[in-house]
Amino acid sequence: MVIIVGGVLSIPFTYWLMNDWRKDFTYRIDLSIDLFVLRGIISIFIVLITITYHALKVFIRDPVDMIGSE
């Protein structure tokens, strides 16, 4: 949820900043919303992989080991 809110808040600012920065270049590419959507999807995918990895690591761990370390 935080990733989505951060993306929604940062996309307009980033788009404006990039267009302002690129206006003086002779050769430039057009910015499209596809670039921002693709980066957002990749970010969400990386977050989901990270959360899944850590959740599985905790799930597989033996509860006896956890109690013994306290």
C-alpha positions as CSV (number, residue, x, y, z in Angstrom):
1,M,0.0,0.0,0.0
2,V,2.8,2.4,0.9
3,I,4.5,1.7,-2.5
4,I,1.3,2.4,-4.4
5,V,0.7,5.7,-2.5
6,G,4.3,6.7,-2.9
7,G,4.1,6.0,-6.7
8,V,0.9,7.9,-7.1
9,L,2.3,10.9,-5.3
10,S,5.7,10.9,-7.0
11,I,4.6,10.3,-10.7
12,P,3.3,13.9,-11.4
13,F,6.2,15.6,-9.8
14,T,8.7,13.3,-11.5
15,Y,7.0,13.8,-14.9
16,W,7.1,17.6,-14.5
17,L,10.7,17.6,-13.3
18,M,11.9,15.3,-16.2
19,N,10.1,17.4,-18.8
20,D,11.6,20.6,-17.4
21,W,15.1,19.1,-17.3
22,R,14.8,17.7,-20.9
23,K,13.4,20.8,-22.6
24,D,16.9,22.2,-23.4
25,F,18.2,19.0,-25.0
26,T,18.3,18.7,-28.8
27,Y,17.7,15.0,-28.9
28,R,15.3,13.6,-26.4
29,I,12.8,10.8,-26.0
30,D,9.1,11.3,-25.3
31,L,8.0,10.4,-21.8
32,S,4.9,8.3,-21.6
33,I,2.9,7.0,-18.7
34,D,4.0,3.5,-19.8
35,L,7.4,4.1,-18.3
36,F,6.0,5.0,-15.0
37,V,3.5,2.2,-14.9
38,L,6.2,-0.3,-15.8
39,R,8.5,0.9,-13.0
40,G,5.6,0.8,-10.5
41,I,4.8,-2.8,-11.4
42,I,8.5,-3.8,-11.1
43,S,8.7,-2.1,-7.7
44,I,5.6,-3.9,-6.5
45,F,6.9,-7.2,-7.8
46,I,10.3,-6.7,-6.0
47,V,8.5,-5.8,-2.7
48,L,6.2,-8.9,-3.0
49,I,9.3,-11.2,-3.6
50,T,11.1,-9.7,-0.6
51,I,8.1,-10.0,1.7
52,T,7.4,-13.6,0.6
53,Y,11.1,-14.6,1.1
54,H,11.1,-13.2,4.7
55,A,7.7,-14.7,5.5
56,L,8.8,-18.1,4.3
57,K,12.0,-17.9,6.2
58,V,10.1,-17.2,9.5
59,F,7.5,-19.9,8.6
60,I,10.0,-22.6,8.0
61,R,12.0,-21.9,11.2
62,D,11.5,-24.3,14.0
63,P,9.6,-22.8,17.0
64,V,11.9,-24.6,19.5
65,D,14.9,-22.7,18.1
66,M,13.0,-19.4,18.6
67,I,12.1,-20.2,22.2
68,G,15.6,-21.5,23.0
69,S,17.2,-18.2,21.9
70,E,15.1,-16.1,24.3
